[in-house]
Amino acid sequence: DGGITQSPKYLFRKEGQNVTLSCEQNLNHDAMYWYRQDPGQGLRLIYYSQIVNDFQKGDIAEGYSVSREKKESFPLTVTSAQKNPTAFYLCASRTGVGTGELFFGEGSRLTVL
Amino acid sequence: SQQGEEDPQALSIQEGENATMNCSYKTSINNLQWYRQNSGRGLVHLILIRSNEREKHSGRLRVTLDTSKKSSSLLITASRAADTASYFCATKIVGNEKLTFGTGTRLTIIP
């Protein structure tokens, strides 16, 4: 079945450590997105990529980094520079043309100890 | 700041009743989308309405769009316990590839 796979589902990190969240899709979608979700604040866009080897900052990119070396993969690194990293992280993708409907993964919950 | 704001923030109704939630936005849009999220899960796309459309139906869902008021509503008819979830509106702004989400309405259906 086609879809988006995020891993790990739960992740614990000590302060000062970088962590990388994986996002893989087999939908042959061109565009991929990373959102952060905090209680009561909805989803906020971190980074997005419309094509391989290219990506743009979203609304809250500080303290995060991404790469897009393959069409199927869009990993997100939460660096030690992110001051409040505890959150639920959601990856999404969509086709390059058309209506803009997003397909989401099941999310990764990061907790900083 | 959020482009979309849902109202109410939380809604509890009896099973079988209709549920209505609203979304307001600030700038001109290409389309507006509604998504559903079960607790601790990813979002699932429900329905999309384009800026030149006023109403759209999908099963028990009815979405309206009023571009003059920059608002949309989602109606779920004959609610079921399985409809318990958070519902988000998302807007695709003219000239922008991003999809911006609102803060969501938490819907609880009481059996």
Interface residues (C-beta under 8 A of the other chain):
Chain A: I4 Q6 A31 Y33 Y35 G40 Q41 G42 L43 R44 L45 Y48 Q50 G58 F88 L90 A92 T99 G100 E101 L102 F103 F104 G105 E106 G107 R109
Chain B: Q2 G4 Q9 N30 N31 Q33 Y35 G40 R41 G42 L43 V44 H45 L48 R50 F88 A90 K92 E97 K98 L99 T100 F101 G102 T103 G104
